[in-house]
Amino acid sequence: MTAQSDNPPFTSLDHALTHYTNIFRTKNPKSYEAIQSASTSIPSGTSRGVLIHTPHPLVFRGGHGCYLTSLDGDEYLDFVSEYTAGMFGHSHPAIIEAIHTVTQQGFTLGGINSKESELAQLLVSRFPSIDAIRFCNSGTEANMLTLGVAVAYTGRKKILVFQNGYHGGTLTFGANTALNLPHEFIVANYNDIPDTQAKLTPDIAAILVEPMQAAGGMIPADYSFLRFLRDEATRRQAVLIFDEVVTSRLCYGGLQERYGIVPDMTTLGKHFGGGFSFGAFGGRREIMRLFEPGVEQSLFHTGTWNNNVFSMTAGVVAARLMSREALERANDLGDWLREGLCRIFADKCPDLQVVVSGIGSAVGVKFLGDKGDLIRELYYFYLLSEGVYMAHRGSFAVNLVHRQDHVDVVLALTERFCEGGTADVSVIPISELTRIGSIGLSNALTSLPNNYEADRPLHHRLSDIDETMKITGSDRNEEDDLIHRRNG
């Protein structure tokens, strides 16, 4: 794209960012007014902290397919995908049809509905670790309940978690927060076996881990790390919990299926609600039987909307839509996006320090160095100015309605971003604006594991995980047998 000659080039990152935030302000006066109005009754204007950024977030009036329409009438190609939960795009016809049936038949029934057991059976048959399952209203709630189950089951109180792990608004370990549950947490470094080994104690009740840290930067777990956690949990008779609220979108049976490592319990949420509030937790029957009436020290779990007809009905459709083939296609597109971004950043901005991370359909982009946050803001507002909506924190989520041409739009815009060519202004290439040089990645990124090494891959094709499992058949026989029985 040829830049217009009557516009001066940007002289700094601040200059460029000011330009694109001004475009954002000019295009979105109704969003601004809506946020200002909402702020009179909702602190910050929204109940979702992740959406807040300066000068103000976008407000949307609707969406269709993989596009969103803002309150000001502009259309955006949606790669936020509701922070990985929007697996089906907007207004998916199969979900609309199912929900229409619910609205005609009644929905506040105050009792059991058949969709609850149908969804339960679909999920039990899908995940290697789940013999029995219960529903709740969010991934946060699922993780909260699972920790309570682990404490009750083991009679212990300490919970091992990991730095930068996110398991919901009351279980976040990237920074101290007064909203966290008051469990006895021990925080270890993710993917760091020596640090974790040093912090394990005999009185651990549970180990709670994401097979890929999602909000923490789309950082995949090392196979050896998860294998170590499995072995230590078994040895100490602790409950190993995989938070697959996000990662269950990456493989039909979650990353536990791909890694071949079966936890004791698994938590789910997001996409399995088909666009409605949803959470679930399940695991070994020996543990889940604590919910059976009459069992010694049985647990009473209830909630008005746990089995609400909307979530159960949409969940059944969602589980069927997320077939192996559909997930593989989304993962292929995610790989295409991730590898394209890597190539563009390497070719066009060789001195720019950026980590492209993730697995399959979940893609993270982290700009490094003392100007990293500034570049992230610039990239975000630049893409918005061109009609592409990515997560402000630096991630893309491919969903089932995205096509390759949608991904190619992001790649083409990223190439233009690096080259400095835009439709309305002459821009010095981003590599010239940054001038941050080449420094060790291990010194530049706080959201990566503390033991991160510059030559360590932070993204995988799913097939890469298989190649990293340099283990003998005897190491996996028991878990492989379980997986094959479930899938066979």
N, C-alpha and C positions, 0 to 999 in steps of 0.2 A: 504494500500500500504506500503510495507516495504521500509524504507529509506536505502540508500546505506551507508555502514559503513565507507567508506574512505573519506567522506565529513564531515567537522566539523559542529557542530550545530551553528545556529545563536546565537549570544550573545546579540543582541539588535534589536529593530525595525529598526534602521538605517541600521544595517548590513543586515537584511532581505530585506529591500527595495532596497538597493544597488544591491543585488543579482538579484532581479527580474527586475529592470530597466536595468541592464546590459544584461539580457536575451533579453529584448525588443529591446535594441539597436542592439544587434548582429543579431537578426532575421529580422530587418527592415531597412537595409541600403538604399534601394530604396525610402522608405517613407522619410527618412531623407534628401536624395538628392533632392527629389521633393519639400519638404518644403523649403529647402535652396534656390532652384531655384525660387520658387514662391515668396519668400520674397523680391526678387529684384524688383518686381513690385506691390506686395500686402503687405502692412505692416502686419507683423506676419505670412504671408504666406497663410492666408485664410480670407474671409470676415465674417466668423462665429466665434465670440469670444468664444462661448460655447465649441468649439472643441479644444481650445488651452490648452496644458498642457506640462510640462517638462517630458522627454527631447524633445519630439516632438510628434505631433499626428500621428495616422495611416493615410495612404492614400490608398484608395480602388480603384480597377479597375473594380469591378462588383459585382453582387450578384444574387442569385437565391433562391427562397423559403425563408427560414429563415436563410440563410447563406450568408456571405460576403467573398469576396476574396481580400486580400491585394495586393498592388503593388508588394510585394515580393513573392506572390504566396501562402500565408498561408490562410487557411479557418477558419472563425470564426462563431460560433453560435451567431446570432444577437439578443440581448435583449435590444439594444438601440431603435430599431424600429423607427429610424429617430425622436427621442425625442417625441414619441407617435404618430407622424404623419404617420409612416409607418405601417398602420393597416393591410396591405394585403401582407406583405412580399415583396419579390423582384420578378419582372417579372411575376406578376399574369396573367394567361392566359386570363381571361375575360377582363382585362384592356388592355392588349396587342392587343387583337382582335379589341376592340373598337377604339383604337388609330390608328391601321393600316387602318381602314376604313377612319378615318379623313385624314390621309396622302394621301390616294388615291383620296379623294373628294375635297381637298383644305381646307386651314385653316386660312389664313389671309384675311378674307372675307370683313372686313370693314363694317359690318352690323349686323343685328340680325340673330341669328340661333335658330332653334327649341329646341335645347338642353338646352338653357337658361331657357325657361319657364318650360320645363319638370323637371329640377333640382329644380327650385323654388317651383313647386307644391309638389314635394317629401318632401322638407324641411318644407314647411308651414304645411303640414299635420302631420309632425313628432313632432314638438316642440309646447308645450302648449302656449307659449308666442308669437308666430310668426303668425300674420295675413298677413303680407306682408314682402317681403325680397328684398335686393339688394346685388349685388356681387361686390367684389373688389379683391385684389391680395394677401392678407395675413391676418392673425389674427391681427397683429399689425395695419394694415390699417383699419380693421374693428373696432377696439377699438377706434382709432383716430377719425374716422367718427362718431361713435356713440356718443362720447362725444360732438362733434360739433352739432349733432342733438339735444342732450339734452339741450345744452346751448341755441340754437335757439328756441326750444319748450317752455322752461320755462322762457326765458328772464333773467336768472340768470347766474352766472359765477363760483361759487365754486363747486368743485368736491371732494367728500369724497372717499378716497381710503384707502388701508390697508398695514401696514408694511409687507415687504417681498412679496408683491403682484407683479406679473409680467404679464403685458398685452402687451408685445412687447418691442422692443429696444428703443422706445421713451416714454414708460410708465412703468418704472421699479422703485420699491420703496423699494428695499433691501439696496441700497446705493445711495448717491447723484450722479447724472450724469448730465453733461451739455447737454446731448442729449435729455433729457426729454422735452416734450411739455410744453410751458409756461402757462398752465392753473393755476388757483388758487386752488391748491391742499391742502386738509386737510388730514393728515395721521393719522389714528387710528390703534389700535392694533387689529389684527385679532382674532375673537372668543371672544372678550372682550366687553361685553355689557356696563358695566359702563364707560369704557374709550371712547367708541364710543358715548354713550349718551352725555357725557360731551363735545364732539367736534362737535356735530350736531348744526347747526345754521339755522335760518329761511330762509336764502338765499342760501341754497344748491340747485344746479341744478340737480345733479345726484349722485348716489351711485354706484360705480363700484366695483364688487366683484367676485372672483372665488369661486364657491361652494366647490372646493378643491384647495388649493394653490398648484400648480404643481411644478414650478421651485423653489418655496419657501420651498419644502421639502415633497410634497405629503401629505399635512395636510388637512384633511377633515373639513369642516365647521360644527359646532354644529347646529342641527336643530333649537334650540332656538335662536341662533344668526341670522340665515337667516330669521326666523319668525319676529324677532325684526326689521331687516332692511326693510322687506316688510311693516310692520305696520308703521314704521317711514316715509318711502318714501311716503306712501299713505297719512299720516297725514299732511305732509309738501308739498304735491303735487310735489315731486321730482321724477325723473326718476330712477327707480331701474334697473340696468344693470347687468345681469349675463354674465360673460366671460366664455363661455363653449367651448372655442377653444380646450382645452384638455378634459374636463369632458364630452363632448358629446360622447366620445367613451365608457363611462361607463354605459350608459342606452340608450335605443332606443330614448327616448325623452329628453335626457340629465338628469343631476341630478335634474333639476327643476321638472321633472316628478316624480322622486323617492321621493324627499322631499315633493312634493305636494305644492310647493311655486312657483307662477308664477310671474316672473319679468315683467317689462314694455318693456324691450328690451333684446335681446340676441345676442352675437357675436359668430361666428363660424370660423373655419379655418382648417389647418392641414389635417387630414385624409379625409375630404369631397372633397378634390381635387384629390383623387385617385393617389397621387404621383406628381401632378402638383401644381403650385402656386395657392393658393385659399384663399379667405376670404369672409365672408358674415355677414350681420347684418340685423336684422329684429325686429319687435315688433308689438305693438298695431297699428291698422289701423289709429287711430286718430293721432298718432305720425308720422307714415310713409307717411301719405298723404301730408306731407310737401314737398315731392318729386314730387307731381303731378303738371304739368304745369298749370299756371293760379291761383294757390292757393296763397293767400296773403302771402308775405314773403317766397315764395317757395324756396327750396334749389336745386341748380344745382349740380349734381354729375355725373361725367363721368371719363373715364379712358380707354386708348386704349385696354388694355388686360382684362378689368373687365369681359367680357363675352367671352373670347377667347375659340375657339372651343375645344381645347385640355382639358382645365380645366372643361368646362361644360360637355363634353362627358365622361371624366373619372369620374367626380363627380356623374353623373347619375348611372354609374356602381358601384361606391363606396357606394352610399346611399343604393342601392339594396343589395350589399354584406353584409352591416352592418345590418342584420336583428336582430330581438330580440333574436332569437335562437343563432345566431353566436356571438353576444355580450355576452350573458349569458355564453356560452362555454368559451370565452376568460376570462371572469370574474372569472369563476370557477378555471381556471388554475392560474390566478393571486392570488386568495385566497390560492390555494395549495402552491404556491411559498412563499407567505407572511407568512402563518402559519408554513410552514416548516422552514423558516429562523428563525422565533421566537423560535421555538422548539430547533433548533440546537444551536443558541446562548445561550439560557437558560441552555441547558444541558451540552454543551461542554465548554462554556466560561461564567460561572455564574457571574464572577466579571467584565466582559467586559461590558461597558456601551454602549448600542446601541439601537436606536429606529428604529423599522421597521414600516413604515407608509403606508398610501394609501387606496384606495378603488378598489376592483375588479382588473382589468388588469393593473393598475398603482401602482407600488411598489417603495417605497423609503427606503433607508438604510442610517442612520446617526450615525456615531461613535462619541462618546462624550468625554469630558474631554480634558486635555491639549495635549493628544496624539491622539485625534480623527482624525485630518487631516492626520497624519502619517499612521494610521491604514487604513483609506480610500484609500490612495495611494497604500498601500501594497495589500489590497484586490483587487483593480482594476488591478494592474499589475500581481498579482497572477492569476486571472481569465484569463487575456490575455495570459499568458504563457501556460494556459491549453486550449486555443481556445474558450473562451467565451468573448464576447464584451458587456459590460454594460456601462452606461453613467458614465463618469468620476466624475460627481458631486454626484453620489450615487443613481442611480435609474435603475429600470428594467421596460420595457414596453412589456407586452405580446400582440402578434398580432394574427390575425385569422389563420395563418398557423402554429403556435406553437402547439406542442403536449405535453402530459404529460411527455413523455420520455425526451423531451428537458428541461422541468422544472426540472426534476429529476437530470439531469446533473449538473445544478447549485447547487442544494441542496447537491449532493454528494461532489462537489468541495468545497462548503462552510464548510462542515463537516471536510474535510481534511485540509482546511485552519485553522480551529480552533484547530484541533488535532496536527497540525504541520507535518503531513506526506505528503511528496511530492515524485515525481518520481526520483529526482536527487540530493537531499540533505537532510541531517538529520536536523530537525528543532525543536527547543524548542516550545512547544505549545504556541499559541498566547496569552493565558491567563497568561502564565509565563513571556512573553516578555513585556506585558503592565504594569502589577502591578499598575493599576491606582486606585484600590480600589473601594469601593462603595460610591458614593456621590450623593446628590440629583440631579435628572435630571433637575430640574428647574434652577439650577445654572450653567448648563454646555452647553446649546445649544442656540445659538443666533438666529438660524433660526426658532425656534419654537415661537409661540405666547408668549408675555411677561407674560401672566397670566397662562402659562402651569403648570399643577400639575403632580407630578410623577405617580399618579394612574389613570391618564386620558387616555383613549384609543386614539391612533392616527392612527388606521386602522379599517376598517369596512368590513364585508361582506355587500352587498347591502341590505340584509334582516335585518341587524342590524339597518339600518336607520329607517326602519318601527317601530322597537321596541322602538326607542328613541322618537318617536312622541307621547308623552303622552298628547294628546289634545282631546277635545271633537269634536264630529262630526260637530257641528255648527261652529267651528273654521275654518273648511276647506271646507264647503259646496260649496261656490262660486267657489273656485279654482278647487275642485274635479269635479264639473259639467263641467267646461271648459275643463279639461283634458279628461274627458270621452267623451265629444262631439267630441273632436279632434280625439280620438283613436277609436271611435265607428263607 
